Amino acid sequence: MDTALARTWVQAIAAAMDTHKDRLTQLDSAIGDADHGANMHRGFAAVAAALPEYDAATPGLILVKTGSLLISVVGGASGPLYGSAFRSVGKALDAPELLDALDEPDGSGSEAGTAGPERVADALAAGLAGVRRLGAATEGDKTMIDAYAPALAAFRASAAAGGDLAEAAAAAADAAEEGMRATTPMQARKGRASYLGPRSVGHQDPGATSTALIFRALADTAAAAKAAA
């Protein structure tokens, strides 16, 4: 992942949130405040508007900026959760222990400022850890983690098997969507949806759905970059 791909990924997320905002709101109206679609659309629209004027030297800086804007623009719990995830991913990508070998021909990165799939996996793991710390949720709670955790596992497994970024991202997107669908029969144990108790069963979680959109945007962006290379 280089700076250009990070920019394109975030722009693709903004486009996906615009396309699916009504669906996200519909899902949230069943078990939440009916504002998830509007909040995610507003946040990523603000990011997409700001990034062209933001001169960043690394992909991590792009993602940290994205997270900071989400925290400042998105209301409810979504802003801190998604914002913290992107900030954590970005900071991990740019951490010295992740960047010190980026210019070595070891498969982790092809040139300075470019993170290979195994290092992106480590950064995504930092993002998940940030969400867990803030939201105190785990798999099975019917939250965004039910899409994020399997996506990370699939990404890491593909990278460990020698898959490139596009292959790892595609595996992650598929796993995120499977995890998203698996939230439907769950009873919510965190957030506003948990107040509904058994009535939350039978509804797909909106946070898991938007998380799956984020991973699908990464897969599409990485595939397009690979095809153009």
Secondary structure, 3 states (H helix, E strand, C coil): CCHHHHHHHHHHHHHHHHHHHHHHHHHHHHHCCCCHHHHHHHHHHHHHHHHHHCCCCCHHHHHHHHHHHHHHHCCCCHHHHHHHHHHHHHHHHHCHHHHCCCCCCCCCCCCCCCCCHHHHHHHHHHHHHHHHHHHCCCCCCCCCHHHHHHHHHHHHHHHHCCCCHHHHHHHHHHHHHHHHHHCCCCCCCCCHHHHHHHHHCCCCCHHHHHHHHHHHHHHHHHHHHHHHC
